[in-house]
């Protein structure tokens, strides 16, 4: 029985165990006091449910701090896309690049740059435009701010480029546009040869491969592109004024000025005479002082002489028939092709691009339309003066050249163009014309004719000349014609620049290049004499002859000047016409003949009598006869003054 009861008891325990529900050990353990000791209050059931949902979601998703299963697949996809673009770029650059890039130098630069990086794209990353591309596109869209045209630099729409081919095409399109911008920002859209024959600069376009390498290395593509614009303060000041004009009210159209006062015809008027026509003359030439004074005094004479010089008349200071007709027929409206100053600013910014990026220290800036010369040192104005520049038809050129020395007591060697066009025709009328004004004519063994004027107070170059050798044979010099500096418009020379205060200019230059020599005006003046003296510079001074019809003055005001040579008009016409498409391409200009020697057969000149050489060997027509029509008897003519008895200078 006992055994039977024990078995029954054992059986009853098993039955009880099977009847009592046991905990599910697969579930997480229940919370303990430690788990909730930092919890300020018990979570509501709804919160517990939400937390459970979050835990489930977290369990279903991999941790964000750990590598995911899908990341390698995405990276692989991006790498595959970029590899496909790389392959397409290799194919396009190798065989079809001329379809998207027209300029040969750009194609060579693109091939060099991309091949060096195994044709990896510059503007595309992970199958889309990268930050570099976005920065470049944004900057090119604002190219008008620096005086250029955004339409010249088309950019691709990367969002619509969804295929490998379209992405590769977009890559090369942007590459071509940034290369075009960099080149035009640095050297301009118009080659100077299309504007005038008397302009010459050494334009250095950036190397395309270097441009792309600079963009690849930089962090801001827009800033990199902007660096190709001129860095000079003059350019930046025009940029600021351009923005003001475009963002401000429309500029006022300049009203047409009234016609100049007419001067009546009559007898020749000379200094000391009184005549009511002098009143009109004073008003016509804006002579300082009492405009109603009928006396033909020295002020009137000087004003008339200055006008005659500019009009290519005999400058005697008397009011004759030819001078009256020139006064009444003159229409000196400014040669601006547009009343819109925006156009004028844009072409002036274009001309800044022709200048060297480094202007030198110290350096000289001549602004021809302003008739001024400014010496700069350490980026600041060191000295400033007035000049007389070339008249229309005999323009002062645009160049950059190095001043190497100063000549005190210069000999004036007359340029061949003046010999041929002015002095030889004068000799035809008066064989002694050159002798009377102190000029000497000689002939070399090869027949070359030279005309020169020895040093002296009356020398056309004055007492000092500033030499910066150049192909146009122009320089800066003193002048005996001081009265011309009283004129506002001073375009009277043959191309050279006459300096108002040449001794001060010499002192200022020498104080910078030879400070230990202590040159001053008095020391230079003591050197005056009959022999040339050269003062060689130990370091050169760059001279830049510019044409700034728009500039910003020291008071931050925009200044506009007359387009005396018509260069604004020409450039605006190019930018707004069909020539714009080819404006970057230089054109051939006739060779500069101003320096071509004037030659005659050897032996045709034999001294001041224009006969045979004193040593004999040649008998026949004189040099004068040969030049002007053969061996005809000489018939004396009344002497004709050359420019009113003065020497015509450069």
C-alpha positions in Angstrom: 0.0 0.0 0.0 2.8 2.2 0.9 4.3 1.6 -2.4 1.0 2.2 -4.0 0.6 5.5 -2.2 4.0 6.7 -3.0 3.4 6.0 -6.7 0.1 7.7 -6.6 1.8 10.8 -4.9 4.5 10.9 -7.5 1.9 10.7 -10.3 -0.1 13.5 -8.6 2.9 15.9 -8.6 3.5 15.3 -12.3 -0.1 16.0 -13.0 0.0 19.2 -10.9 3.1 20.4 -12.8 1.5 19.8 -16.1 -1.5 21.6 -15.0 0.4 24.7 -13.7 1.4 27.1 -16.5 5.2 27.6 -16.7 7.0 30.9 -17.8 8.1 31.2 -21.4 11.9 31.3 -21.2 12.2 32.6 -24.8 10.8 35.9 -23.7 13.0 38.6 -22.2 13.3 38.5 -18.3 10.9 40.6 -16.4 11.9 44.1 -15.2 13.6 44.4 -11.9 13.9 47.3 -9.4 17.3 48.1 -10.8 15.8 48.5 -14.3 13.4 51.2 -13.1 15.2 52.8 -10.2 16.2 55.9 -12.4 12.7 56.3 -13.9 10.8 59.1 -12.2 7.5 57.6 -12.8 6.0 54.5 -14.2 5.4 54.5 -17.9 1.8 54.5 -19.1 0.6 51.5 -21.0 0.5 53.5 -24.2 4.1 54.5 -23.8 5.1 51.0 -23.1 3.4 50.0 -26.3 5.1 52.7 -28.3 8.5 51.7 -26.8 7.9 48.2 -27.7 7.1 49.2 -31.2 10.3 51.2 -31.4 12.3 48.3 -30.1 10.7 46.1 -32.7 11.6 48.5 -35.4 15.1 48.8 -34.0 15.4 45.1 -34.0 14.2 45.0 -37.6 16.7 47.7 -38.8 20.4 47.5 -38.5 22.2 50.0 -36.3 23.1 53.3 -38.0 26.5 53.4 -36.4 27.4 50.0 -37.9 27.9 49.1 -41.5 24.7 48.3 -43.2 24.0 45.6 -45.6 22.8 47.9 -48.4 25.7 50.5 -48.1 28.2 48.6 -50.1 25.6 48.1 -52.8 25.0 51.9 -53.0 28.7 52.7 -53.1 29.2 50.1 -55.8 26.4 51.7 -57.8 27.9 55.2 -57.6 31.4 53.9 -58.4 29.9 52.0 -61.4 28.2 55.2 -62.6 31.4 57.3 -62.3 33.3 54.5 -64.0 30.9 54.6 -66.9 31.2 58.4 -67.2 35.0 58.0 -67.1 34.9 55.5 -70.0 32.6 57.8 -71.9 34.8 60.8 -71.4 37.8 58.8 -72.6 35.9 57.9 -75.7 34.7 61.4 -76.4 38.0 63.1 -75.8 39.8 60.6 -77.9 37.5 60.9 -80.9 34.7 63.4 -80.9 36.0 66.4 -78.9 36.0 68.8 -81.8 32.2 68.5 -81.9 31.9 70.2 -78.5 35.1 72.2 -78.2 36.0 74.3 -81.2 39.3 75.9 -80.1 42.3 73.7 -80.8 44.3 74.9 -77.7 41.3 74.1 -75.5 41.1 70.6 -76.9 44.8 70.0 -76.3 44.4 71.3 -72.7 41.4 69.2 -72.0 43.1 66.0 -73.3 46.2 66.8 -71.2 44.2 67.4 -68.0 41.8 64.5 -68.2 44.3 62.0 -69.4 46.5 62.9 -66.4 43.6 62.0 -64.0 42.6 58.9 -66.0 39.6 60.7 -67.4 37.9 61.0 -64.0 35.2 63.7 -64.2 35.8 67.1 -62.7 32.2 68.2 -62.3 30.4 65.0 -61.6 30.4 62.9 -58.5 28.2 59.9 -57.7 26.3 60.4 -61.0 25.4 64.1 -60.2 26.8 67.6 -60.3 29.1 68.2 -57.4 29.7 71.4 -55.4 32.5 72.5 -57.7 30.1 72.4 -60.6 27.4 74.2 -58.8 29.8 77.0 -57.8 31.1 77.4 -61.3 27.6 77.5 -62.8 26.5 80.1 -60.3 29.5 82.3 -61.1 29.2 82.1 -64.9 25.6 83.1 -64.6 26.8 86.4 -63.0 29.5 87.2 -65.6 27.8 90.5 -66.5 29.1 91.8 -63.1 32.7 91.8 -64.5 31.7 93.3 -67.9 31.3 90.0 -69.7 28.2 88.3 -71.2 26.8 85.1 -69.5 25.4 84.0 -72.8 29.0 83.4 -74.0 29.5 80.8 -71.3 26.6 78.3 -71.6 26.2 75.8 -68.7 24.5 72.4 -68.7 21.4 71.3 -66.9 22.8 68.4 -64.8 19.4 67.6 -63.4 18.1 66.5 -66.8 21.3 64.5 -67.5 20.3 61.1 -66.3 22.3 58.9 -68.7 26.0 58.2 -68.9 26.2 59.9 -72.3 24.3 63.0 -71.2 26.4 63.4 -68.0 29.7 63.1 -70.0 28.4 65.7 -72.5 27.4 68.0 -69.6 30.9 67.6 -68.1 32.6 68.7 -71.3 30.1 71.5 -71.9 31.0 73.1 -68.5 34.7 72.5 -69.1 34.5 74.3 -72.4 32.7 77.3 -70.9 35.1 77.8 -67.9 38.0 77.7 -70.3 36.4 80.4 -72.5 35.6 82.5 -69.5 39.1 82.2 -68.1 40.7 83.2 -71.4 38.3 86.2 -72.0 38.5 87.4 -68.4 42.3 87.5 -68.7 42.9 88.9 -72.2 39.5 90.2 -73.3 36.8 89.3 -75.9 38.2 91.7 -78.5 41.8 91.4 -79.9 43.3 94.9 -79.9 44.3 94.6 -83.6 40.6 94.9 -84.5 40.4 98.3 -82.8 43.4 100.2 -84.2 46.8 99.8 -85.8 48.5 101.8 -83.1 47.8 99.3 -80.2 50.3 96.6 -79.2 50.3 94.4 -76.1 51.8 91.1 -75.2 48.6 89.2 -74.5 49.2 85.9 -72.6 46.1 83.7 -72.4 46.1 81.2 -69.6 47.0 77.6 -70.5 43.8 75.5 -70.5 45.3 72.6 -68.6 46.5 75.0 -65.9 43.0 76.5 -65.6 41.4 73.1 -65.1 44.2 72.1 -62.6 43.6 75.2 -60.7 39.9 74.5 -60.5 40.5 70.9 -59.5 42.8 72.0 -56.6 40.6 74.8 -55.3 37.7 74.6 -53.0 35.7 77.4 -54.5 35.3 77.3 -58.3 33.6 80.7 -58.5 36.5 82.4 -56.6 39.0 80.6 -58.8 37.3 81.9 -62.0 37.1 85.4 -60.6 40.9 85.4 -60.2 41.4 85.6 -64.0 39.9 89.1 -64.1 42.3 92.1 -63.8 43.4 92.7 -60.2 44.0 96.4 -60.5 42.0 98.9 -58.4 41.0 100.8 -61.5 39.2 97.7 -62.9 37.5 96.9 -59.6 36.3 100.5 -59.2 34.7 100.3 -62.7 33.1 97.0 -61.7 31.5 98.7 -58.7 30.2 101.6 -60.8 28.8 99.2 -63.3 26.8 97.5 -60.6 25.5 100.8 -59.4 24.3 101.9 -62.8 22.6 98.5 -63.5 20.9 98.4 -60.1 20.1 102.1 -59.8 17.8 104.4 -61.8 18.2 104.7 -65.5 20.9 107.1 -66.5 19.9 110.5 -67.9 20.5 111.0 -71.6 23.0 113.8 -72.1 21.3 116.7 -73.8 22.7 118.0 -77.0 24.9 121.0 -76.4 24.1 124.3 -78.2 26.0 125.1 -81.4 29.2 127.0 -80.8 29.2 130.8 -81.1 29.8 132.0 -84.7 32.7 134.3 -85.4 32.1 136.9 -88.2 34.4 137.2 -91.2 36.4 140.3 -91.8 39.9 141.7 -91.9 42.8 139.8 -90.2 42.9 140.5 -86.5 46.2 140.6 -84.7 47.3 141.3 -81.1 46.7 144.9 -80.0 43.7 145.4 -82.3 40.2 146.1 -81.1 37.2 144.7 -82.9 33.7 143.5 -81.9 34.4 140.1 -83.4 36.9 139.6 -80.6 33.9 139.3 -78.2 32.5 136.4 -80.2 36.0 134.9 -80.4 36.4 135.1 -76.6 33.1 133.3 -76.2 33.8 130.7 -78.9 37.2 129.8 -77.4 36.1 130.3 -73.8 39.0 132.7 -73.2 39.4 133.4 -69.5 38.5 136.9 -68.3 36.0 139.5 -69.5 34.1 137.9 -72.4 32.9 141.3 -73.6 36.4 142.8 -74.0 37.0 143.7 -77.7 40.8 143.9 -77.3 42.8 141.2 -79.1 45.2 140.6 -76.2 47.8 137.9 -75.5 45.2 135.6 -73.9 43.1 135.7 -77.1 46.2 135.2 -79.3 47.2 132.1 -77.2 43.7 130.6 -77.5 43.7 131.2 -81.2 47.2 129.6 -81.6 46.1 126.6 -79.6 43.0 126.2 -81.8 45.1 126.6 -85.0 47.5 123.9 -83.8 44.7 121.4 -83.2 43.1 122.2 -86.5 46.3 121.7 -88.5 46.5 125.4 -89.5 49.4 127.7 -89.5 49.7 128.6 -85.8 50.5 132.3 -85.9 47.9 133.4 -83.4 46.2 135.8 -85.9 42.6 135.5 -86.8 42.5 135.0 -90.6 40.0 133.7 -93.1 41.0 130.0 -92.7 40.9 130.2 -89.0 37.4 131.8 -89.0 36.1 129.1 -91.3 37.5 126.4 -89.2 36.0 127.9 -86.1 32.5 128.2 -87.7 32.6 124.8 -89.4 33.8 122.8 -86.3 31.5 120.2 -84.9 33.3 118.7 -82.0 30.5 116.6 -80.6 31.9 113.8 -78.5 32.6 110.6 -80.4 30.6 108.5 -78.0 28.4 106.0 -79.9 26.0 105.6 -77.1 24.5 107.8 -74.4 24.5 104.8 -72.1 27.6 104.9 -69.8 27.2 101.2 -69.2 28.6 100.5 -72.7 31.5 102.9 -72.1 32.4 101.2 -68.8 32.2 97.7 -70.4 34.7 98.6 -73.2 37.0 100.3 -70.7 37.0 97.1 -68.5 37.8 95.2 -71.7 40.8 97.4 -72.3 42.1 96.8 -68.8 42.3 93.1 -69.7 45.0 94.0 -72.3 47.4 95.4 -69.7 49.9 93.3 -67.8 48.6 91.9 -64.5 51.7 93.3 -62.8 52.1 96.9 -63.7 55.5 97.2 -62.0 56.7 99.2 -59.0 57.1 102.1 -59.6 55.1 102.6 -62.8 53.6 105.3 -64.9 50.0 105.5 -66.2 49.3 107.9 -69.1 45.5 108.4 -69.7 45.2 109.9 -73.1 41.5 111.0 -73.1 42.1 112.6 -69.7 45.5 114.2 -70.9 47.2 113.2 -67.7 50.3 111.3 -66.5 50.4 109.7 -63.1 53.5 108.2 -61.4 52.7 105.4 -58.9 54.8 104.0 -56.1 53.8 101.1 -53.8 50.3 101.2 -55.3 49.7 104.9 -54.4 49.8 108.1 -56.5 53.3 109.6 -56.2 53.0 112.5 -58.7 50.5 113.7 -61.3 50.7 116.2 -64.2 49.1 117.3 -67.4 50.2 116.2 -70.9 49.6 117.0 -74.5 48.8 113.9 -76.5 48.5 112.9 -80.2 45.8 114.5 -82.3 43.3 112.3 -84.2 45.0 110.7 -87.1 48.3 110.8 -85.3 47.2 109.1 -82.1 49.3 108.3 -79.1 49.5 104.5 -79.2 48.4 102.1 -76.5 51.4 100.1 -75.3 53.4 99.0 -72.2 57.1 99.6 -72.3 60.1 100.1 -70.0 61.6 103.5 -69.4 65.4 103.0 -69.3 66.9 106.4 -69.2 66.4 110.2 -69.3 68.2 112.4 -71.9 69.0 116.0 -70.9 69.7 118.4 -73.9 68.2 115.9 -76.4 68.8 116.1 -80.1 65.5 115.8 -82.0 65.8 113.2 -84.7 62.8 113.9 -86.8 60.7 110.7 -87.4 60.7 109.5 -91.1 57.0 110.0 -91.3 57.3 113.7 -90.5 60.3 114.1 -92.8 58.3 112.6 -95.7 54.9 114.1 -95.0 55.7 117.5 -93.7 59.3 118.7 -94.1 60.1 117.5 -97.6 56.9 119.1 -99.0 57.9 122.3 -97.2 61.3 122.2 -98.9 59.6 122.0 -102.2 58.3 125.5 -101.6 61.3 126.9 -99.7 64.7 125.2 -100.0 65.9 127.1 -96.9 62.9 126.3 -94.8 64.7 123.8 -92.5 67.7 126.1 -92.1 65.5 129.0 -91.0 64.1 126.9 -88.1 67.3 125.3 -87.1 67.0 121.9 -88.6 69.8 120.0 -90.3 69.4 117.6 -93.2 72.0 114.9 -93.9 72.2 111.8 -96.1 73.8 108.4 -95.3 75.9 106.4 -97.8 72.9 104.2 -98.4 70.8 107.2 -99.3 68.8 107.5 -96.1 67.7 111.0 -95.3 68.0 112.4 -91.8 66.6 115.6 -90.4 67.6 116.6 -86.9 67.5 119.6 -84.5 70.5 120.1 -82.2 70.0 120.6 -78.4 68.9 124.0 -77.2 66.2 126.1 -75.6 64.1 126.1 -78.9 64.4 122.3 -79.5 61.1 120.7 -80.2 61.7 118.3 -77.4 62.6 121.0 -74.9 65.4 120.3 -72.5 64.6 116.8 -71.4 63.3 113.5 -72.9 62.0 110.4 -71.2 62.9 107.2 -73.1 61.0 104.0 -73.2 62.0 102.2 -76.5 58.9 101.0 -78.5 57.9 100.1 -82.0 55.9 103.4 -82.5 59.0 105.6 -81.7 57.1 107.7 -79.1 58.4 109.1 -75.9 57.7 111.8 -73.3 59.4 115.1 -73.4 59.5 118.8 -72.5 58.1 121.4 -74.9 58.5 125.1 -75.6 54.8 125.4 -76.3 53.6 125.8 -72.7 50.4 127.6 -73.7 48.8 124.4 -74.8 48.5 123.2 -71.2 45.9 125.8 -70.5 43.5 123.9 -72.9 41.1 121.3 -71.5 41.4 119.2 -74.6 45.1 118.7 -75.5 45.3 116.5 -78.5 47.9 118.4 -80.5 51.0 116.3 -81.0 52.1 113.7 -83.6 51.8 110.9 -81.0 54.5 111.7 -78.4 53.5 113.1 -75.0 54.6 116.6 -74.0 54.8 116.9 -70.2 53.8 120.1 -68.4 56.4 119.9 -65.6 59.3 117.8 -67.1 61.9 118.8 -64.5 59.6 117.8 -61.7 58.9 114.6 -63.5 62.6 113.9 -63.8 63.2 114.6 -60.1 60.3 112.3 -59.0 61.5 109.4 -61.3 65.1 109.7 -60.2 64.1 109.9 -56.5 62.6 106.4 -56.9 65.2 104.7 -59.1 68.3 106.5 -57.9 67.5 107.8 -54.4 71.1 108.0 -53.2 72.0 110.4 -56.1 69.8 113.2 -54.7 68.7 114.5 -58.1 66.4 117.6 -58.0 65.1 120.2 -60.4 68.0 122.5 -59.8 70.6 119.9 -60.4 68.9 118.9 -63.7 68.7 122.5 -64.8 72.4 122.9 -64.2 73.0 120.2 -66.8 71.4 122.3 -69.6 73.8 122.9 -72.4 74.7 122.0 -75.9 75.6 118.3 -75.4 73.3 115.3 -74.8 73.6 113.8 -71.3 72.0 110.4 -70.6 71.0 109.4 -67.1 70.6 105.6 -67.2 68.3 103.9 -64.7 69.6 101.1 -62.6 66.1 99.5 -62.8 63.5 100.2 -65.4 60.2 101.9 -64.8 57.2 100.5 -66.7 55.1 103.0 -68.7 51.6 102.1 -69.7 49.9 104.3 -72.3 46.2 103.8 -71.7 42.9 105.0 -73.2 40.5 105.4 -70.2 37.3 107.2 -71.3 35.7 106.0 -68.1 37.5 105.9 -64.7 36.7 106.5 -61.0 38.5 109.4 -59.4 39.9 109.9 -55.9 36.5 111.0 -54.7 34.9 107.7 -55.9 33.0 109.5 -58.7 32.7 108.1 -62.2 34.4 110.3 -64.8 33.7 110.0 -68.5 35.9 111.5 -71.2 35.5 112.2 -74.9 36.2 109.3 -77.2 38.9 111.4 -79.0 40.2 108.5 -81.2 36.9 106.7 -81.7 38.1 103.5 -79.9 35.0 103.2 -77.7 32.8 103.5 -80.8 34.7 100.7 -82.6 34.6 98.3 -79.6 31.0 98.9 -78.9 30.2 98.2 -82.5 32.2 95.0 -82.4 30.4 93.7 -79.2 27.0 94.5 -80.6 27.5 93.3 -84.2 28.3 90.2 -86.1 32.1 90.7 -85.7 31.7 89.7 -82.1 31.8 86.0 -83.1 35.4 86.3 -84.4 36.5 89.3 -82.3 39.1 87.2 -80.4 41.0 86.4 -83.7 43.7 89.0 -84.5 43.8 90.6 -87.9 46.7 91.6 -90.0 47.4 95.3 -90.0 49.6 97.2 -92.5 53.1 97.5 -91.2 53.8 100.7 -89.2 55.6 102.8 -91.8 56.3 105.8 -89.5 59.8 104.5 -88.8 60.6 103.4 -92.4 63.7 105.3 -93.6 63.3 107.9 -96.3 65.9 107.0 -98.9 67.1 108.8 -102.1 69.8 107.8 -104.5 73.3 108.1 -103.0 75.0 111.4 -103.9 71.8 113.3 -104.6 72.4 115.5 -101.5 75.5 117.6 -101.1 75.0 120.1 -98.3 72.7 122.9 -97.5 72.6 124.0 -101.2 71.1 120.7 -102.2 73.7 120.2 -104.9 76.5 117.7 -105.5 79.0 116.3 -102.9 81.8 118.7 -102.4 84.3 116.0 -103.4 82.8 115.8 -106.9 82.0 112.6 -108.7 78.3 113.4 -109.3 77.1 116.2 -111.5 73.5 116.6 -112.5 70.2 117.3 -110.9 70.4 118.3 -107.2 68.7 116.3 -104.5 66.0 118.9 -104.4 65.5 118.6 -108.2 65.5 114.8 -108.2 63.0 114.6 -105.4 60.5 117.1 -106.8 60.4 116.7 -110.5 63.8 116.5 -112.2 66.4 119.0 -113.3 64.2 122.0 -113.7 65.4 125.5 -113.1 64.7 126.6 -109.6 62.2 129.4 -109.2 62.3 131.0 -105.8 58.9 131.1 -104.0 58.0 133.2 -101.0 58.9 131.4 -97.8 56.0 129.4 -96.2 56.2 129.0 -92.4 56.2 125.4 -91.2 53.4 125.4 -88.5 53.7 129.1 -88.1 57.5 129.1 -88.1 57.7 126.6 -85.3 59.2 123.1 -85.4 56.6 120.4 -85.7 57.3 117.8 -83.0 56.1 114.4 -82.1 
